[in-house]
Amino acid sequence: MEGETALFIAQNVERINQERLQKLQEEIDQMEMEEYTGPKMYKLNTSTIETIEDVKLILDGLDLIISKDSPNYESVKKYFKEVE
């Protein structure tokens, strides 16, 4: 009787391990597919820009940053504030 119980437990442990391995492989496959396709990209639709407020919203949404190392820093620094 103990041998049957041990065999039953061993078989179920093996089944559970196989199910877990299969689920992990599916998750890995999904991650690889997402990496392959990359993030969805959007192009600016300039025909929808009507006001300077629209331009401000767009620029804020882009989260633009610049560093002092940039070759154009001096010419645009007045438009940027230090990131805290």
N, CA, C and O atoms as a DFTB+ gen file, in Angstrom:
336 C
 N C O
     1  1       0.818      -1.196       0.000
     2  2       0.000       0.000       0.000
     3  2       0.863       1.263       0.000
     4  3       0.550       2.225      -0.701
     5  1       1.966       1.267       0.794
     6  2       2.845       2.426       0.833
     7  2       3.522       2.635      -0.519
     8  3       3.738       3.773      -0.936
     9  1       3.849       1.569      -1.187
    10  2       4.465       1.666      -2.512
    11  2       3.525       2.309      -3.512
    12  3       3.955       3.111      -4.341
    13  1       2.236       1.964      -3.443
    14  2       1.243       2.551      -4.343
    15  2       1.094       4.040      -4.066
    16  3       0.987       4.840      -4.995
    17  1       1.086       4.412      -2.789
    18  2       0.963       5.829      -2.416
    19  2       2.183       6.603      -2.903
    20  3       2.052       7.696      -3.452
    21  1       3.358       6.038      -2.701
    22  2       4.586       6.693      -3.153
    23  2       4.587       6.852      -4.672
    24  3       4.985       7.899      -5.182
    25  1       4.150       5.833      -5.393
    26  2       4.080       5.895      -6.852
    27  2       3.082       6.950      -7.293
    28  3       3.351       7.716      -8.218
    29  1       1.920       6.992      -6.631
    30  2       0.893       7.984      -6.934
    31  2       1.448       9.398      -6.738
    32  3       1.260      10.265      -7.590
    33  1       2.128       9.624      -5.619
    34  2       2.706      10.939      -5.325
    35  2       3.764      11.292      -6.362
    36  3       3.780      12.412      -6.873
    37  1       4.639      10.357      -6.676
    38  2       5.698      10.598      -7.649
    39  2       5.121      10.942      -9.022
    40  3       5.633      11.829      -9.705
    41  1       4.068      10.252      -9.425
    42  2       3.440      10.524     -10.719
    43  2       2.813      11.917     -10.740
    44  3       2.901      12.629     -11.740
    45  1       2.186      12.296      -9.643
    46  2       1.558      13.618      -9.583
    47  2       2.587      14.735      -9.515
    48  3       2.387      15.808     -10.085
    49  1       3.679      14.485      -8.823
    50  2       4.758      15.471      -8.797
    51  2       5.306      15.666     -10.204
    52  3       5.542      16.799     -10.625
    53  1       5.509      14.587     -10.926
    54  2       6.002      14.663     -12.305
    55  2       5.007      15.405     -13.197
    56  3       5.406      16.226     -14.023
    57  1       3.723      15.121     -13.035
    58  2       2.687      15.791     -13.835
    59  2       2.689      17.289     -13.559
    60  3       2.628      18.098     -14.485
    61  1       2.759      17.654     -12.286
    62  2       2.761      19.072     -11.913
    63  2       4.007      19.761     -12.470
    64  3       3.920      20.874     -12.988
    65  1       5.155      19.110     -12.366
    66  2       6.386      19.680     -12.921
    67  2       6.264      19.910     -14.425
    68  3       6.683      20.947     -14.938
    69  1       5.692      18.941     -15.121
    70  2       5.511      19.078     -16.574
    71  2       4.569      20.235     -16.900
    72  3       4.820      20.996     -17.834
    73  1       3.486      20.370     -16.134
    74  2       2.545      21.472     -16.359
    75  2       3.216      22.825     -16.120
    76  3       3.004      23.775     -16.874
    77  1       4.022      22.901     -15.068
    78  2       4.736      24.145     -14.776
    79  2       5.738      24.474     -15.873
    80  3       5.833      25.624     -16.302
    81  1       6.481      23.482     -16.326
    82  2       7.437      23.698     -17.400
    83  2       6.749      24.171     -18.679
    84  3       7.248      25.054     -19.377
    85  1       5.603      23.574     -18.972
    86  2       4.859      23.971     -20.165
    87  2       4.385      25.412     -20.036
    88  3       4.475      26.184     -20.991
    89  1       3.881      25.780     -18.860
    90  2       3.409      27.154     -18.654
    91  2       4.562      28.141     -18.766
    92  3       4.409      29.197     -19.379
    93  1       5.715      27.816     -18.183
    94  2       6.884      28.683     -18.297
    95  2       7.327      28.851     -19.744
    96  3       7.674      29.952     -20.171
    97  1       7.314      27.764     -20.488
    98  2       7.695      27.842     -21.899
    99  2       6.731      28.730     -22.676
   100  3       7.157      29.492     -23.544
   101  1       5.443      28.641     -22.376
   102  2       4.455      29.496     -23.037
   103  2       4.705      30.964     -22.707
   104  3       4.589      31.827     -23.578
   105  1       5.049      31.251     -21.448
   106  2       5.347      32.628     -21.052
   107  2       6.598      33.139     -21.738
   108  3       6.640      34.292     -22.169
   109  1       7.616      32.303     -21.845
   110  2       8.847      32.685     -22.540
   111  2       8.558      32.952     -24.015
   112  3       9.037      33.936     -24.577
   113  1       7.783      32.084     -24.631
   114  2       7.416      32.275     -26.034
   115  2       6.676      33.593     -26.231
   116  3       6.929      34.311     -27.199
   117  1       5.760      33.913     -25.316
   118  2       4.998      35.150     -25.401
   119  2       5.927      36.361     -25.266
   120  3       5.791      37.332     -26.010
   121  1       6.863      36.304     -24.325
   122  2       7.808      37.402     -24.133
   123  2       8.682      37.594     -25.363
   124  3       8.946      38.727     -25.765
   125  1       9.129      36.506     -25.959
   126  2       9.954      36.600     -27.161
   127  2       9.169      37.209     -28.309
   128  3       9.714      37.991     -29.087
   129  1       7.907      36.862     -28.421
   130  2       7.070      37.416     -29.482
   131  2       6.881      38.917     -29.277
   132  3       6.931      39.688     -30.235
   133  1       6.662      39.334     -28.019
   134  2       6.496      40.757     -27.735
   135  2       7.772      41.520     -28.045
   136  3       7.716      42.619     -28.597
   137  1       8.930      40.950     -27.696
   138  2      10.196      41.601     -27.997
   139  2      10.405      41.702     -29.498
   140  3      10.919      42.704     -29.995
   141  1      10.013      40.685     -30.201
   142  2      10.211      40.663     -31.651
   143  2       9.397      41.753     -32.331
   144  3       9.901      42.443     -33.217
   145  1       8.148      41.913     -31.926
   146  2       7.286      42.894     -32.567
   147  2       7.585      44.308     -32.086
   148  3       7.316      45.269     -32.806
   149  1       8.134      44.452     -30.891
   150  2       8.485      45.760     -30.360
   151  2       7.261      46.558     -29.965
   152  3       6.127      46.120     -30.160
   153  1       7.498      47.720     -29.414
   154  2       6.370      48.553     -28.991
   155  2       5.660      49.158     -30.195
   156  3       6.260      49.344     -31.254
   157  1       4.403      49.456     -30.024
   158  2       3.634      50.083     -31.094
   159  2       4.097      51.527     -31.242
   160  3       4.273      52.232     -30.249
   161  1       4.292      51.957     -32.463
   162  2       4.791      53.301     -32.749
   163  2       3.663      54.162     -33.308
   164  3       2.733      53.662     -33.941
   165  1       3.765      55.457     -33.062
   166  2       2.764      56.401     -33.550
   167  2       3.461      57.563     -34.248
   168  3       4.464      58.078     -33.752
   169  1       2.940      57.968     -35.381
   170  2       3.482      59.108     -36.110
   171  2       2.587      60.316     -35.848
   172  3       1.364      60.188     -35.793
   173  1       3.192      61.475     -35.690
   174  2       2.446      62.700     -35.435
   175  2       1.565      63.038     -36.630
   176  3       2.029      63.061     -37.769
   177  1       0.295      63.297     -36.361
   178  2      -0.656      63.702     -37.394
   179  2      -0.744      65.222     -37.352
   180  3      -1.543      65.781     -36.600
   181  1       0.073      65.887     -38.155
   182  2       0.157      67.347     -38.109
   183  2      -1.138      68.037     -38.539
   184  3      -1.340      69.212     -38.232
   185  1      -1.995      67.340     -39.228
   186  2      -3.252      67.973     -39.657
   187  2      -4.200      68.214     -38.479
   188  3      -5.189      68.932     -38.622
   189  1      -3.907      67.624     -37.325
   190  2      -4.771      67.836     -36.153
   191  2      -4.283      68.978     -35.267
   192  3      -4.964      69.339     -34.307
   193  1      -3.123      69.553     -35.567
   194  2      -2.572      70.655     -34.768
   195  2      -3.207      71.958     -35.224
   196  3      -3.091      72.354     -36.384
   197  1      -3.882      72.618     -34.284
   198  2      -4.593      73.852     -34.640
   199  2      -4.117      75.077     -33.875
   200  3      -4.187      76.190     -34.396
   201  1      -3.635      74.900     -32.654
   202  2      -3.265      76.046     -31.827
   203  2      -1.904      75.835     -31.191
   204  3      -1.353      74.735     -31.213
   205  1      -1.369      76.916     -30.619
   206  2      -0.119      76.812     -29.880
   207  2      -0.305      75.916     -28.659
   208  3       0.648      75.270     -28.222
   209  1      -1.506      75.865     -28.103
   210  2      -1.793      74.974     -26.975
   211  2      -1.641      73.512     -27.395
   212  3      -1.162      72.683     -26.622
   213  1      -2.049      73.208     -28.616
   214  2      -1.858      71.852     -29.141
   215  2      -0.372      71.511     -29.191
   216  3       0.035      70.416     -28.806
   217  1       0.432      72.458     -29.669
   218  2       1.877      72.238     -29.757
   219  2       2.461      72.018     -28.364
   220  3       3.300      71.137     -28.176
   221  1       2.021      72.817     -27.381
   222  2       2.505      72.662     -26.008
   223  2       2.150      71.278     -25.458
   224  3       2.982      70.632     -24.820
   225  1       0.937      70.831     -25.698
   226  2       0.519      69.504     -25.236
   227  2       1.363      68.400     -25.871
   228  3       1.764      67.446     -25.205
   229  1       1.619      68.545     -27.148
   230  2       2.431      67.547     -27.861
   231  2       3.834      67.497     -27.282
   232  3       4.354      66.420     -26.991
   233  1       4.448      68.670     -27.116
   234  2       5.813      68.711     -26.588
   235  2       5.881      68.163     -25.172
   236  3       6.824      67.448     -24.830
   237  1       4.898      68.486     -24.346
   238  2       4.860      67.922     -22.992
   239  2       4.727      66.406     -23.042
   240  3       5.349      65.698     -22.250
   241  1       3.932      65.915     -23.957
   242  2       3.709      64.476     -24.075
   243  2       4.922      63.703     -24.549
   244  3       5.021      62.497     -24.324
   245  1       5.840      64.386     -25.200
   246  2       7.034      63.714     -25.710
   247  2       8.114      63.529     -24.653
   248  3       9.064      62.776     -24.866
   249  1       7.980      64.206     -23.518
   250  2       8.968      64.089     -22.430
   251  2      10.393      64.303     -22.940
   252  3      11.288      63.508     -22.652
   253  1      10.593      65.363     -23.685
   254  2      11.913      65.655     -24.234
   255  2      12.880      66.061     -23.129
   256  3      12.517      66.790     -22.206
   257  1      14.098      65.584     -23.234
   258  2      15.160      65.981     -22.311
   259  2      16.409      66.284     -23.121
   260  3      16.557      65.833     -24.257
   261  1      17.306      67.057     -22.516
   262  2      18.576      67.376     -23.167
   263  2      19.631      67.472     -22.075
   264  3      19.323      67.795     -20.928
   265  1      20.854      67.194     -22.431
   266  2      21.940      67.330     -21.467
   267  2      22.898      68.423     -21.940
   268  3      22.887      68.825     -23.104
   269  1      23.718      68.886     -21.012
   270  2      24.690      69.923     -21.356
   271  2      25.714      69.417     -22.372
   272  3      26.395      70.212     -23.019
   273  1      25.820      68.112     -22.509
   274  2      26.752      67.518     -23.471
   275  2      26.247      67.602     -24.909
   276  3      27.013      67.402     -25.852
   277  1      24.983      67.893     -25.072
   278  2      24.408      67.943     -26.413
   279  2      25.008      69.102     -27.203
   280  3      25.205      70.185     -26.651
   281  1      25.302      68.892     -28.486
   282  2      25.883      69.974     -29.291
   283  2      24.952      71.176     -29.443
   284  3      25.422      72.284     -29.700
   285  1      23.642      70.976     -29.290
   286  2      22.683      72.068     -29.467
   287  2      22.190      72.654     -28.149
   288  3      21.277      73.480     -28.138
   289  1      22.783      72.234     -27.050
   290  2      22.289      72.650     -25.732
   291  2      22.210      74.172     -25.587
   292  3      21.183      74.693     -25.152
   293  1      23.262      74.879     -25.938
   294  2      23.299      76.336     -25.743
   295  2      22.179      77.052     -26.496
   296  3      21.634      78.040     -26.005
   297  1      21.840      76.566     -27.667
   298  2      20.818      77.258     -28.468
   299  2      19.393      76.982     -27.995
   300  3      18.475      77.725     -28.345
   301  1      19.193      75.919     -27.201
   302  2      17.822      75.593     -26.761
   303  2      17.650      75.560     -25.246
   304  3      16.557      75.269     -24.760
   305  1      18.707      75.851     -24.492
   306  2      18.643      75.689     -23.038
   307  2      17.550      76.536     -22.389
   308  3      17.020      76.148     -21.348
   309  1      17.197      77.689     -22.978
   310  2      16.159      78.530     -22.378
   311  2      14.778      77.860     -22.397
   312  3      13.878      78.271     -21.664
   313  1      14.614      76.845     -23.223
   314  2      13.330      76.152     -23.317
   315  2      13.217      74.964     -22.360
   316  3      12.167      74.328     -22.274
   317  1      14.295      74.671     -21.648
   318  2      14.321      73.500     -20.767
   319  2      14.567      73.920     -19.320
   320  3      15.219      74.929     -19.053
   321  1      14.038      73.134     -18.402
   322  2      14.343      73.348     -16.994
   323  2      14.989      72.087     -16.443
   324  3      14.775      70.987     -16.953
   325  1      15.774      72.262     -15.406
   326  2      16.512      71.135     -14.836
   327  2      15.561      70.084     -14.277
   328  3      14.570      70.406     -13.622
   329  1      15.880      68.826     -14.547
   330  2      15.083      67.703     -14.039
   331  2      15.462      67.502     -12.587
   332  3      16.642      67.448     -12.239
   333  1      14.460      67.394     -11.755
   334  2      14.721      67.226     -10.314
   335  2      14.635      65.787      -9.898
   336  3      14.827      65.471      -8.724
